[in-house]
Amino acid sequence: MGVVAGNLMAVGVFALVNLLPRDQFLAWGWRLPFLISIALIAFGLYIRAQIAETPVFREVARHRKPVRLPVVEAIGAIRAASSW
């Protein structure tokens, strides 16, 4: 749902910015979507900072040591689970 919402917002913002006359769009209008995205990033970071981790995640994080190379561990787990 997040990808769909993001695509719809992008199309909507571009459609609004596209209503500007061509010379204004080329002069400053193309910057508007980027400025709006800064506000969305700030909002997303604020929301993410306010959401607590689930009790299950906290329990796993407490008992499991950090992995130095998570990509190598993930590939190893895939190889162990498959018949490579």
Buried (B, 14 or more C-beta within 10 A) or exposed (E): EEEEEEEEBEEEBEEEBEEBEEEEBEEEBEEBBEEBEEEEEEEEEEEEEEEEEEEEEEEEEEEEEEEEEEEEEEEEEEEEEEEE
